[in-house]
């Protein structure tokens, strides 16, 4: 295994076990939330077109989030909060 591939594999493992998720607060904002996700919610987060309801483990708040474009052309590696869900 090459060193670069080994580092990439380690990074993926750390990201998935850490559960840190930093979506933009809105489509027109560069401000970001810092959320901690459980493994089930983290499994929904990926590149490309996706949408999921997730729970921030630090605050208990629920959000609908979706995949979003970053600043690179035709790249969908970012995420944005669509709305905060009201829990009754």
PDB file of N, CA, C and O in Angstrom:
ATOM      1  N   UNK A   1       0.857  -1.174   0.000  1.00  0.00           N
ATOM      2  CA  UNK A   1       0.000   0.000   0.000  1.00  0.00           C
ATOM      3  C   UNK A   1       0.905   1.240   0.000  1.00  0.00           C
ATOM      4  O   UNK A   1       1.868   1.324   0.763  1.00  0.00           O
ATOM      5  N   UNK A   2       0.577   2.181  -0.858  1.00  0.00           N
ATOM      6  CA  UNK A   2       1.370   3.393  -0.917  1.00  0.00           C
ATOM      7  C   UNK A   2       1.083   4.260   0.297  1.00  0.00           C
ATOM      8  O   UNK A   2       0.033   4.135   0.928  1.00  0.00           O
ATOM      9  N   UNK A   3       2.021   5.137   0.619  1.00  0.00           N
ATOM     10  CA  UNK A   3       1.872   6.023   1.766  1.00  0.00           C
ATOM     11  C   UNK A   3       0.655   6.928   1.593  1.00  0.00           C
ATOM     12  O   UNK A   3      -0.100   7.134   2.543  1.00  0.00           O
ATOM     13  N   UNK A   4       0.457   7.469   0.392  1.00  0.00           N
ATOM     14  CA  UNK A   4      -0.686   8.364   0.145  1.00  0.00           C
ATOM     15  C   UNK A   4      -2.009   7.622   0.376  1.00  0.00           C
ATOM     16  O   UNK A   4      -2.913   8.150   1.025  1.00  0.00           O
ATOM     17  N   UNK A   5      -2.117   6.408  -0.151  1.00  0.00           N
ATOM     18  CA  UNK A   5      -3.346   5.638   0.025  1.00  0.00           C
ATOM     19  C   UNK A   5      -3.571   5.309   1.502  1.00  0.00           C
ATOM     20  O   UNK A   5      -4.700   5.366   1.989  1.00  0.00           O
ATOM     21  N   UNK A   6      -2.498   4.966   2.210  1.00  0.00           N
ATOM     22  CA  UNK A   6      -2.607   4.658   3.630  1.00  0.00           C
ATOM     23  C   UNK A   6      -3.092   5.886   4.408  1.00  0.00           C
ATOM     24  O   UNK A   6      -3.945   5.760   5.287  1.00  0.00           O
ATOM     25  N   UNK A   7      -2.562   7.059   4.097  1.00  0.00           N
ATOM     26  CA  UNK A   7      -2.993   8.292   4.767  1.00  0.00           C
ATOM     27  C   UNK A   7      -4.458   8.567   4.456  1.00  0.00           C
ATOM     28  O   UNK A   7      -5.216   8.926   5.357  1.00  0.00           O
ATOM     29  N   UNK A   8      -4.875   8.408   3.200  1.00  0.00           N
ATOM     30  CA  UNK A   8      -6.273   8.611   2.825  1.00  0.00           C
ATOM     31  C   UNK A   8      -7.195   7.654   3.569  1.00  0.00           C
ATOM     32  O   UNK A   8      -8.258   8.056   4.042  1.00  0.00           O
ATOM     33  N   UNK A   9      -6.797   6.396   3.675  1.00  0.00           N
ATOM     34  CA  UNK A   9      -7.616   5.418   4.391  1.00  0.00           C
ATOM     35  C   UNK A   9      -7.711   5.784   5.872  1.00  0.00           C
ATOM     36  O   UNK A   9      -8.780   5.655   6.469  1.00  0.00           O
ATOM     37  N   UNK A  10      -6.611   6.237   6.471  1.00  0.00           N
ATOM     38  CA  UNK A  10      -6.630   6.653   7.866  1.00  0.00           C
ATOM     39  C   UNK A  10      -7.522   7.875   8.050  1.00  0.00           C
ATOM     40  O   UNK A  10      -8.256   7.960   9.034  1.00  0.00           O
ATOM     41  N   UNK A  11      -7.469   8.816   7.119  1.00  0.00           N
ATOM     42  CA  UNK A  11      -8.293  10.021   7.206  1.00  0.00           C
ATOM     43  C   UNK A  11      -9.769   9.670   7.158  1.00  0.00           C
ATOM     44  O   UNK A  11     -10.562  10.221   7.921  1.00  0.00           O
ATOM     45  N   UNK A  12     -10.147   8.756   6.267  1.00  0.00           N
ATOM     46  CA  UNK A  12     -11.543   8.340   6.179  1.00  0.00           C
ATOM     47  C   UNK A  12     -12.006   7.736   7.491  1.00  0.00           C
ATOM     48  O   UNK A  12     -13.103   8.027   7.968  1.00  0.00           O
ATOM     49  N   UNK A  13     -11.165   6.894   8.071  1.00  0.00           N
ATOM     50  CA  UNK A  13     -11.523   6.238   9.320  1.00  0.00           C
ATOM     51  C   UNK A  13     -11.696   7.273  10.434  1.00  0.00           C
ATOM     52  O   UNK A  13     -12.657   7.207  11.201  1.00  0.00           O
ATOM     53  N   UNK A  14     -10.780   8.214  10.521  1.00  0.00           N
ATOM     54  CA  UNK A  14     -10.855   9.250  11.553  1.00  0.00           C
ATOM     55  C   UNK A  14     -12.107  10.088  11.362  1.00  0.00           C
ATOM     56  O   UNK A  14     -12.809  10.362  12.336  1.00  0.00           O
ATOM     57  N   UNK A  15     -12.408  10.503  10.142  1.00  0.00           N
ATOM     58  CA  UNK A  15     -13.586  11.309   9.873  1.00  0.00           C
ATOM     59  C   UNK A  15     -14.864  10.574  10.255  1.00  0.00           C
ATOM     60  O   UNK A  15     -15.770  11.171  10.836  1.00  0.00           O
ATOM     61  N   UNK A  16     -14.946   9.301   9.939  1.00  0.00           N
ATOM     62  CA  UNK A  16     -16.165   8.551  10.210  1.00  0.00           C
ATOM     63  C   UNK A  16     -16.334   8.279  11.699  1.00  0.00           C
ATOM     64  O   UNK A  16     -17.460   8.304  12.195  1.00  0.00           O
ATOM     65  N   UNK A  17     -15.263   8.024  12.418  1.00  0.00           N
ATOM     66  CA  UNK A  17     -15.396   7.734  13.839  1.00  0.00           C
ATOM     67  C   UNK A  17     -15.521   9.013  14.650  1.00  0.00           C
ATOM     68  O   UNK A  17     -16.148   9.014  15.709  1.00  0.00           O
ATOM     69  N   UNK A  18     -14.939  10.090  14.172  1.00  0.00           N
ATOM     70  CA  UNK A  18     -15.004  11.368  14.867  1.00  0.00           C
ATOM     71  C   UNK A  18     -16.414  11.932  14.805  1.00  0.00           C
ATOM     72  O   UNK A  18     -16.901  12.485  15.791  1.00  0.00           O
ATOM     73  N   UNK A  19     -17.074  11.803  13.664  1.00  0.00           N
ATOM     74  CA  UNK A  19     -18.433  12.290  13.501  1.00  0.00           C
ATOM     75  C   UNK A  19     -18.542  13.791  13.364  1.00  0.00           C
ATOM     76  O   UNK A  19     -19.645  14.328  13.470  1.00  0.00           O
ATOM     77  N   UNK A  20     -17.436  14.497  13.131  1.00  0.00           N
ATOM     78  CA  UNK A  20     -17.477  15.951  12.969  1.00  0.00           C
ATOM     79  C   UNK A  20     -18.052  16.287  11.599  1.00  0.00           C
ATOM     80  O   UNK A  20     -17.598  15.768  10.580  1.00  0.00           O
ATOM     81  N   UNK A  21     -19.057  17.162  11.586  1.00  0.00           N
ATOM     82  CA  UNK A  21     -19.747  17.541  10.361  1.00  0.00           C
ATOM     83  C   UNK A  21     -19.917  19.052  10.390  1.00  0.00           C
ATOM     84  O   UNK A  21     -20.423  19.604  11.367  1.00  0.00           O
ATOM     85  N   UNK A  22     -19.493  19.727   9.314  1.00  0.00           N
ATOM     86  CA  UNK A  22     -19.503  21.198   9.303  1.00  0.00           C
ATOM     87  C   UNK A  22     -20.212  21.746   8.070  1.00  0.00           C
ATOM     88  O   UNK A  22     -19.562  22.304   7.186  1.00  0.00           O
ATOM     89  N   UNK A  23     -21.537  21.598   7.994  1.00  0.00           N
ATOM     90  CA  UNK A  23     -22.258  22.150   6.844  1.00  0.00           C
ATOM     91  C   UNK A  23     -22.376  23.663   6.934  1.00  0.00           C
ATOM     92  O   UNK A  23     -22.314  24.231   8.024  1.00  0.00           O
ATOM     93  N   UNK A  24     -22.548  24.321   5.780  1.00  0.00           N
ATOM     94  CA  UNK A  24     -22.807  25.758   5.771  1.00  0.00           C
ATOM     95  C   UNK A  24     -24.177  26.015   6.385  1.00  0.00           C
ATOM     96  O   UNK A  24     -25.067  25.168   6.303  1.00  0.00           O
ATOM     97  N   UNK A  25     -24.348  27.177   6.996  1.00  0.00           N
ATOM     98  CA  UNK A  25     -25.611  27.499   7.670  1.00  0.00           C
ATOM     99  C   UNK A  25     -26.746  27.772   6.687  1.00  0.00           C
ATOM    100  O   UNK A  25     -27.913  27.615   7.044  1.00  0.00           O
ATOM    101  N   UNK A  26     -26.430  28.175   5.466  1.00  0.00           N
ATOM    102  CA  UNK A  26     -27.427  28.348   4.408  1.00  0.00           C
ATOM    103  C   UNK A  26     -26.701  28.337   3.072  1.00  0.00           C
ATOM    104  O   UNK A  26     -25.472  28.380   3.019  1.00  0.00           O
ATOM    105  N   UNK A  27     -27.471  28.279   2.001  1.00  0.00           N
ATOM    106  CA  UNK A  27     -26.873  28.240   0.667  1.00  0.00           C
ATOM    107  C   UNK A  27     -26.114  29.520   0.345  1.00  0.00           C
ATOM    108  O   UNK A  27     -25.173  29.501  -0.449  1.00  0.00           O
ATOM    109  N   UNK A  28     -26.516  30.629   0.954  1.00  0.00           N
ATOM    110  CA  UNK A  28     -25.869  31.912   0.662  1.00  0.00           C
ATOM    111  C   UNK A  28     -24.862  32.335   1.732  1.00  0.00           C
ATOM    112  O   UNK A  28     -24.395  33.475   1.730  1.00  0.00           O
ATOM    113  N   UNK A  29     -24.529  31.428   2.638  1.00  0.00           N
ATOM    114  CA  UNK A  29     -23.636  31.764   3.751  1.00  0.00           C
ATOM    115  C   UNK A  29     -22.342  30.968   3.681  1.00  0.00           C
ATOM    116  O   UNK A  29     -22.317  29.838   3.193  1.00  0.00           O
ATOM    117  N   UNK A  30     -21.279  31.568   4.172  1.00  0.00           N
ATOM    118  CA  UNK A  30     -20.021  30.837   4.351  1.00  0.00           C
ATOM    119  C   UNK A  30     -19.817  30.449   5.802  1.00  0.00           C
ATOM    120  O   UNK A  30     -18.851  29.755   6.122  1.00  0.00           O
ATOM    121  N   UNK A  31     -20.718  30.888   6.704  1.00  0.00           N
ATOM    122  CA  UNK A  31     -20.662  30.481   8.110  1.00  0.00           C
ATOM    123  C   UNK A  31     -21.056  29.015   8.211  1.00  0.00           C
ATOM    124  O   UNK A  31     -21.871  28.526   7.429  1.00  0.00           O
ATOM    125  N   UNK A  32     -20.471  28.324   9.176  1.00  0.00           N
ATOM    126  CA  UNK A  32     -20.703  26.885   9.294  1.00  0.00           C
ATOM    127  C   UNK A  32     -21.108  26.489  10.711  1.00  0.00           C
ATOM    128  O   UNK A  32     -20.694  27.097  11.698  1.00  0.00           O
ATOM    129  N   UNK A  33     -21.936  25.440  10.771  1.00  0.00           N
ATOM    130  CA  UNK A  33     -22.218  24.778  12.033  1.00  0.00           C
ATOM    131  C   UNK A  33     -21.087  23.806  12.316  1.00  0.00           C
ATOM    132  O   UNK A  33     -20.426  23.340  11.388  1.00  0.00           O
ATOM    133  N   UNK A  34     -20.855  23.495  13.571  1.00  0.00           N
ATOM    134  CA  UNK A  34     -19.964  22.404  13.952  1.00  0.00           C
ATOM    135  C   UNK A  34     -20.818  21.398  14.689  1.00  0.00           C
ATOM    136  O   UNK A  34     -21.226  21.631  15.827  1.00  0.00           O
ATOM    137  N   UNK A  35     -21.088  20.282  14.042  1.00  0.00           N
ATOM    138  CA  UNK A  35     -21.969  19.266  14.594  1.00  0.00           C
ATOM    139  C   UNK A  35     -21.216  17.975  14.839  1.00  0.00           C
ATOM    140  O   UNK A  35     -20.241  17.667  14.154  1.00  0.00           O
ATOM    141  N   UNK A  36     -21.674  17.238  15.809  1.00  0.00           N
ATOM    142  CA  UNK A  36     -21.170  15.885  16.034  1.00  0.00           C
ATOM    143  C   UNK A  36     -22.304  14.939  15.679  1.00  0.00           C
ATOM    144  O   UNK A  36     -23.399  15.037  16.234  1.00  0.00           O
ATOM    145  N   UNK A  37     -22.042  14.017  14.747  1.00  0.00           N
ATOM    146  CA  UNK A  37     -23.064  13.081  14.286  1.00  0.00           C
ATOM    147  C   UNK A  37     -22.772  11.673  14.783  1.00  0.00           C
ATOM    148  O   UNK A  37     -21.616  11.294  14.972  1.00  0.00           O
ATOM    149  N   UNK A  38     -23.838  10.902  14.994  1.00  0.00           N
ATOM    150  CA  UNK A  38     -23.639   9.492  15.315  1.00  0.00           C
ATOM    151  C   UNK A  38     -23.353   8.729  14.012  1.00  0.00           C
ATOM    152  O   UNK A  38     -23.452   9.292  12.922  1.00  0.00           O
ATOM    153  N   UNK A  39     -23.008   7.480  14.133  1.00  0.00           N
ATOM    154  CA  UNK A  39     -22.607   6.691  12.953  1.00  0.00           C
ATOM    155  C   UNK A  39     -23.754   6.541  11.959  1.00  0.00           C
ATOM    156  O   UNK A  39     -23.523   6.552  10.750  1.00  0.00           O
ATOM    157  N   UNK A  40     -24.979   6.402  12.443  1.00  0.00           N
ATOM    158  CA  UNK A  40     -26.131   6.240  11.555  1.00  0.00           C
ATOM    159  C   UNK A  40     -26.330   7.481  10.690  1.00  0.00           C
ATOM    160  O   UNK A  40     -26.540   7.362   9.483  1.00  0.00           O
ATOM    161  N   UNK A  41     -26.267   8.674  11.293  1.00  0.00           N
ATOM    162  CA  UNK A  41     -26.407   9.911  10.527  1.00  0.00           C
ATOM    163  C   UNK A  41     -25.210  10.138   9.618  1.00  0.00           C
ATOM    164  O   UNK A  41     -25.368  10.616   8.494  1.00  0.00           O
ATOM    165  N   UNK A  42     -24.020   9.802  10.089  1.00  0.00           N
ATOM    166  CA  UNK A  42     -22.807  10.006   9.301  1.00  0.00           C
ATOM    167  C   UNK A  42     -22.839   9.167   8.020  1.00  0.00           C
ATOM    168  O   UNK A  42     -22.238   9.543   7.014  1.00  0.00           O
ATOM    169  N   UNK A  43     -23.541   8.027   8.061  1.00  0.00           N
ATOM    170  CA  UNK A  43     -23.640   7.162   6.880  1.00  0.00           C
ATOM    171  C   UNK A  43     -24.416   7.835   5.745  1.00  0.00           C
ATOM    172  O   UNK A  43     -24.255   7.456   4.585  1.00  0.00           O
ATOM    173  N   UNK A  44     -25.249   8.820   6.058  1.00  0.00           N
ATOM    174  CA  UNK A  44     -26.013   9.536   5.034  1.00  0.00           C
ATOM    175  C   UNK A  44     -25.199  10.640   4.358  1.00  0.00           C
ATOM    176  O   UNK A  44     -25.555  11.095   3.271  1.00  0.00           O
ATOM    177  N   UNK A  45     -24.121  11.067   4.989  1.00  0.00           N
ATOM    178  CA  UNK A  45     -23.301  12.175   4.478  1.00  0.00           C
ATOM    179  C   UNK A  45     -22.321  11.635   3.451  1.00  0.00           C
ATOM    180  O   UNK A  45     -21.552  10.717   3.736  1.00  0.00           O
ATOM    181  N   UNK A  46     -22.353  12.209   2.253  1.00  0.00           N
ATOM    182  CA  UNK A  46     -21.454  11.751   1.184  1.00  0.00           C
ATOM    183  C   UNK A  46     -21.274  12.870   0.162  1.00  0.00           C
ATOM    184  O   UNK A  46     -21.858  13.944   0.310  1.00  0.00           O
ATOM    185  N   UNK A  47     -20.492  12.634  -0.846  1.00  0.00           N
ATOM    186  CA  UNK A  47     -20.337  13.591  -1.941  1.00  0.00           C
ATOM    187  C   UNK A  47     -21.495  13.438  -2.907  1.00  0.00           C
ATOM    188  O   UNK A  47     -22.152  12.398  -2.956  1.00  0.00           O
ATOM    189  N   UNK A  48     -21.736  14.494  -3.673  1.00  0.00           N
ATOM    190  CA  UNK A  48     -22.750  14.412  -4.716  1.00  0.00           C
ATOM    191  C   UNK A  48     -24.106  14.922  -4.253  1.00  0.00           C
ATOM    192  O   UNK A  48     -24.210  15.730  -3.330  1.00  0.00           O
ATOM    193  N   UNK A  49     -25.139  14.427  -4.922  1.00  0.00           N
ATOM    194  CA  UNK A  49     -26.510  14.845  -4.606  1.00  0.00           C
ATOM    195  C   UNK A  49     -27.102  13.907  -3.561  1.00  0.00           C
ATOM    196  O   UNK A  49     -27.233  12.706  -3.793  1.00  0.00           O
ATOM    197  N   UNK A  50     -27.453  14.461  -2.426  1.00  0.00           N
ATOM    198  CA  UNK A  50     -28.055  13.690  -1.349  1.00  0.00           C
ATOM    199  C   UNK A  50     -28.832  14.640  -0.444  1.00  0.00           C
ATOM    200  O   UNK A  50     -28.626  15.852  -0.489  1.00  0.00           O
ATOM    201  N   UNK A  51     -29.714  14.095   0.368  1.00  0.00           N
ATOM    202  CA  UNK A  51     -30.486  14.872   1.323  1.00  0.00           C
ATOM    203  C   UNK A  51     -30.819  13.963   2.491  1.00  0.00           C
ATOM    204  O   UNK A  51     -31.192  12.808   2.288  1.00  0.00           O
ATOM    205  N   UNK A  52     -30.688  14.472   3.726  1.00  0.00           N
ATOM    206  CA  UNK A  52     -30.944  13.635   4.896  1.00  0.00           C
ATOM    207  C   UNK A  52     -31.350  14.497   6.091  1.00  0.00           C
ATOM    208  O   UNK A  52     -31.004  15.676   6.172  1.00  0.00           O
ATOM    209  N   UNK A  53     -32.081  13.890   7.003  1.00  0.00           N
ATOM    210  CA  UNK A  53     -32.374  14.508   8.297  1.00  0.00           C
ATOM    211  C   UNK A  53     -31.368  13.950   9.287  1.00  0.00           C
ATOM    212  O   UNK A  53     -31.230  12.735   9.424  1.00  0.00           O
ATOM    213  N   UNK A  54     -30.663  14.844   9.980  1.00  0.00           N
ATOM    214  CA  UNK A  54     -29.618  14.428  10.907  1.00  0.00           C
ATOM    215  C   UNK A  54     -29.831  15.113  12.256  1.00  0.00           C
ATOM    216  O   UNK A  54     -30.558  16.101  12.352  1.00  0.00           O
ATOM    217  N   UNK A  55     -29.188  14.576  13.298  1.00  0.00           N
ATOM    218  CA  UNK A  55     -29.273  15.134  14.645  1.00  0.00           C
ATOM    219  C   UNK A  55     -27.880  15.506  15.124  1.00  0.00           C
ATOM    220  O   UNK A  55     -26.966  14.683  15.084  1.00  0.00           O
ATOM    221  N   UNK A  56     -27.714  16.748  15.579  1.00  0.00           N
ATOM    222  CA  UNK A  56     -26.458  17.182  16.195  1.00  0.00           C
ATOM    223  C   UNK A  56     -26.417  16.593  17.597  1.00  0.00           C
ATOM    224  O   UNK A  56     -27.248  16.935  18.439  1.00  0.00           O
ATOM    225  N   UNK A  57     -25.469  15.723  17.850  1.00  0.00           N
ATOM    226  CA  UNK A  57     -25.371  15.049  19.137  1.00  0.00           C
ATOM    227  C   UNK A  57     -25.014  16.011  20.276  1.00  0.00           C
ATOM    228  O   UNK A  57     -25.316  15.731  21.436  1.00  0.00           O
ATOM    229  N   UNK A  58     -24.384  17.127  19.958  1.00  0.00           N
ATOM    230  CA  UNK A  58     -24.014  18.100  20.996  1.00  0.00           C
ATOM    231  C   UNK A  58     -25.216  18.892  21.508  1.00  0.00           C
ATOM    232  O   UNK A  58     -25.283  19.221  22.692  1.00  0.00           O
ATOM    233  N   UNK A  59     -26.166  19.199  20.620  1.00  0.00           N
ATOM    234  CA  UNK A  59     -27.289  20.061  21.006  1.00  0.00           C
ATOM    235  C   UNK A  59     -28.630  19.348  21.009  1.00  0.00           C
ATOM    236  O   UNK A  59     -29.580  19.829  21.627  1.00  0.00           O
ATOM    237  N   UNK A  60     -28.727  18.203  20.324  1.00  0.00           N
ATOM    238  CA  UNK A  60     -29.994  17.505  20.196  1.00  0.00           C
ATOM    239  C   UNK A  60     -30.885  18.082  19.104  1.00  0.00           C
ATOM    240  O   UNK A  60     -31.977  17.563  18.871  1.00  0.00           O
ATOM    241  N   UNK A  61     -30.451  19.136  18.433  1.00  0.00           N
ATOM    242  CA  UNK A  61     -31.245  19.744  17.367  1.00  0.00           C
ATOM    243  C   UNK A  61     -31.166  18.885  16.109  1.00  0.00           C
ATOM    244  O   UNK A  61     -30.143  18.269  15.812  1.00  0.00           O
ATOM    245  N   UNK A  62     -32.305  18.864  15.365  1.00  0.00           N
ATOM    246  CA  UNK A  62     -32.374  18.108  14.112  1.00  0.00           C
ATOM    247  C   UNK A  62     -32.407  19.076  12.939  1.00  0.00           C
ATOM    248  O   UNK A  62     -32.988  20.158  13.024  1.00  0.00           O
ATOM    249  N   UNK A  63     -31.771  18.670  11.841  1.00  0.00           N
ATOM    250  CA  UNK A  63     -31.664  19.501  10.647  1.00  0.00           C
ATOM    251  C   UNK A  63     -31.886  18.639   9.406  1.00  0.00           C
ATOM    252  O   UNK A  63     -31.578  17.448   9.396  1.00  0.00           O
ATOM    253  N   UNK A  64     -32.422  19.262   8.369  1.00  0.00           N
ATOM    254  CA  UNK A  64     -32.399  18.669   7.040  1.00  0.00           C
ATOM    255  C   UNK A  64     -31.202  19.280   6.326  1.00  0.00           C
ATOM    256  O   UNK A  64     -31.076  20.502   6.253  1.00  0.00           O
ATOM    257  N   UNK A  65     -30.327  18.437   5.803  1.00  0.00           N
ATOM    258  CA  UNK A  65     -29.124  18.902   5.105  1.00  0.00           C
ATOM    259  C   UNK A  65     -29.078  18.252   3.732  1.00  0.00           C
ATOM    260  O   UNK A  65     -29.707  17.220   3.500  1.00  0.00           O
ATOM    261  N   UNK A  66     -28.331  18.862   2.829  1.00  0.00           N
ATOM    262  CA  UNK A  66     -28.176  18.303   1.482  1.00  0.00           C
ATOM    263  C   UNK A  66     -26.766  18.550   0.997  1.00  0.00           C
ATOM    264  O   UNK A  66     -26.055  19.411   1.515  1.00  0.00           O
ATOM    265  N   UNK A  67     -26.367  17.778  -0.010  1.00  0.00           N
ATOM    266  CA  UNK A  67     -25.086  17.995  -0.661  1.00  0.00           C
ATOM    267  C   UNK A  67     -25.113  19.316  -1.399  1.00  0.00           C
ATOM    268  O   UNK A  67     -26.164  19.742  -1.878  1.00  0.00           O
ATOM    269  N   UNK A  68     -23.965  19.966  -1.494  1.00  0.00           N
ATOM    270  CA  UNK A  68     -23.899  21.282  -2.129  1.00  0.00           C
ATOM    271  C   UNK A  68     -22.567  21.444  -2.846  1.00  0.00           C
ATOM    272  O   UNK A  68     -21.599  20.731  -2.580  1.00  0.00           O
ATOM    273  N   UNK A  69     -22.551  22.394  -3.753  1.00  0.00           N
ATOM    274  CA  UNK A  69     -21.330  22.702  -4.493  1.00  0.00           C
ATOM    275  C   UNK A  69     -20.346  23.454  -3.607  1.00  0.00           C
ATOM    276  O   UNK A  69     -20.737  24.288  -2.790  1.00  0.00           O
ATOM    277  N   UNK A  70     -19.081  23.153  -3.777  1.00  0.00           N
ATOM    278  CA  UNK A  70     -18.033  23.945  -3.135  1.00  0.00           C
ATOM    279  C   UNK A  70     -17.636  25.043  -4.121  1.00  0.00           C
ATOM    280  O   UNK A  70     -18.401  25.345  -5.037  1.00  0.00           O
ATOM    281  N   UNK A  71     -16.492  25.628  -3.956  1.00  0.00           N
ATOM    282  CA  UNK A  71     -16.083  26.707  -4.858  1.00  0.00           C
ATOM    283  C   UNK A  71     -15.449  26.206  -6.164  1.00  0.00           C
ATOM    284  O   UNK A  71     -15.213  26.994  -7.079  1.00  0.00           O
ATOM    285  N   UNK A  72     -15.176  24.912  -6.250  1.00  0.00           N
ATOM    286  CA  UNK A  72     -14.598  24.354  -7.478  1.00  0.00           C
ATOM    287  C   UNK A  72     -15.699  24.052  -8.497  1.00  0.00           C
ATOM    288  O   UNK A  72     -16.785  23.620  -8.111  1.00  0.00           O
ATOM    289  N   UNK A  73     -15.445  24.265  -9.763  1.00  0.00           N
ATOM    290  CA  UNK A  73     -16.469  23.989 -10.784  1.00  0.00           C
ATOM    291  C   UNK A  73     -16.908  22.523 -10.790  1.00  0.00           C
ATOM    292  O   UNK A  73     -16.070  21.624 -10.730  1.00  0.00           O
ATOM    293  N   UNK A  74     -18.198  22.288 -10.859  1.00  0.00           N
ATOM    294  CA  UNK A  74     -18.800  20.954 -10.965  1.00  0.00           C
ATOM    295  C   UNK A  74     -18.437  20.018  -9.820  1.00  0.00           C
ATOM    296  O   UNK A  74     -18.468  18.800  -9.993  1.00  0.00           O
ATOM    297  N   UNK A  75     -18.100  20.549  -8.676  1.00  0.00           N
ATOM    298  CA  UNK A  75     -17.761  19.722  -7.520  1.00  0.00           C
ATOM    299  C   UNK A  75     -18.871  19.841  -6.474  1.00  0.00           C
ATOM    300  O   UNK A  75     -19.284  20.946  -6.123  1.00  0.00           O
ATOM    301  N   UNK A  76     -19.346  18.711  -5.986  1.00  0.00           N
ATOM    302  CA  UNK A  76     -20.407  18.693  -4.972  1.00  0.00           C
ATOM    303  C   UNK A  76     -19.894  18.026  -3.697  1.00  0.00           C
ATOM    304  O   UNK A  76     -20.462  17.031  -3.246  1.00  0.00           O
ATOM    305  N   UNK A  77     -18.837  18.561  -3.124  1.00  0.00           N
ATOM    306  CA  UNK A  77     -18.258  17.943  -1.940  1.00  0.00           C
ATOM    307  C   UNK A  77     -18.643  18.660  -0.646  1.00  0.00           C
ATOM    308  O   UNK A  77     -18.181  18.276   0.428  1.00  0.00           O
ATOM    309  N   UNK A  78     -19.477  19.692  -0.731  1.00  0.00           N
ATOM    310  CA  UNK A  78     -19.862  20.458   0.449  1.00  0.00           C
ATOM    311  C   UNK A  78     -21.254  20.034   0.905  1.00  0.00           C
ATOM    312  O   UNK A  78     -21.881  19.175   0.284  1.00  0.00           O
ATOM    313  N   UNK A  79     -21.732  20.634   1.981  1.00  0.00           N
ATOM    314  CA  UNK A  79     -23.083  20.383   2.483  1.00  0.00           C
ATOM    315  C   UNK A  79     -23.652  21.685   3.018  1.00  0.00           C
ATOM    316  O   UNK A  79     -22.915  22.577   3.439  1.00  0.00           O
ATOM    317  N   UNK A  80     -24.984  21.780   2.996  1.00  0.00           N
ATOM    318  CA  UNK A  80     -25.667  22.984   3.464  1.00  0.00           C
ATOM    319  C   UNK A  80     -26.919  22.581   4.234  1.00  0.00           C
ATOM    320  O   UNK A  80     -27.588  21.611   3.876  1.00  0.00           O
ATOM    321  N   UNK A  81     -27.236  23.327   5.294  1.00  0.00           N
ATOM    322  CA  UNK A  81     -28.463  23.093   6.047  1.00  0.00           C
ATOM    323  C   UNK A  81     -29.627  23.685   5.265  1.00  0.00           C
ATOM    324  O   UNK A  81     -29.599  24.860   4.899  1.00  0.00           O
ATOM    325  N   UNK A  82     -30.639  22.884   5.011  1.00  0.00           N
ATOM    326  CA  UNK A  82     -31.837  23.329   4.308  1.00  0.00           C
ATOM    327  C   UNK A  82     -32.799  23.957   5.315  1.00  0.00           C
ATOM    328  O   UNK A  82     -33.344  25.032   5.065  1.00  0.00           O
ATOM    329  N   UNK A  83     -33.010  23.281   6.468  1.00  0.00           N
ATOM    330  CA  UNK A  83     -33.867  23.835   7.509  1.00  0.00           C
ATOM    331  C   UNK A  83     -33.608  23.126   8.831  1.00  0.00           C
ATOM    332  O   UNK A  83     -33.134  21.991   8.872  1.00  0.00           O
ATOM    333  N   UNK A  84     -33.936  23.833   9.912  1.00  0.00           N
ATOM    334  CA  UNK A  84     -33.904  23.223  11.237  1.00  0.00           C
ATOM    335  C   UNK A  84     -35.274  22.604  11.478  1.00  0.00           C
ATOM    336  O   UNK A  84     -36.300  23.249  11.260  1.00  0.00           O
ATOM    337  N   UNK A  85     -35.291  21.361  11.925  1.00  0.00           N
ATOM    338  CA  UNK A  85     -36.546  20.658  12.171  1.00  0.00           C
ATOM    339  C   UNK A  85     -37.017  20.926  13.587  1.00  0.00           C
ATOM    340  O   UNK A  85     -36.209  20.950  14.515  1.00  0.00           O
ATOM    341  N   UNK A  86     -38.299  21.125  13.763  1.00  0.00           N
ATOM    342  CA  UNK A  86     -38.876  21.356  15.074  1.00  0.00           C
ATOM    343  C   UNK A  86     -39.292  20.017  15.646  1.00  0.00           C
ATOM    344  O   UNK A  86     -40.074  19.287  15.037  1.00  0.00           O
ATOM    345  N   UNK A  87     -38.771  19.698  16.813  1.00  0.00           N
ATOM    346  CA  UNK A  87     -39.105  18.431  17.468  1.00  0.00           C
ATOM    347  C   UNK A  87     -40.149  18.684  18.542  1.00  0.00           C
ATOM    348  O   UNK A  87     -39.953  19.524  19.420  1.00  0.00           O
ATOM    349  N   UNK A  88     -41.248  17.964  18.472  1.00  0.00           N
ATOM    350  CA  UNK A  88     -42.327  18.117  19.471  1.00  0.00           C
ATOM    351  C   UNK A  88     -42.247  17.036  20.511  1.00  0.00           C
ATOM    352  O   UNK A  88     -43.066  17.000  21.429  1.00  0.00           O
TER     353      UNK A  88
END
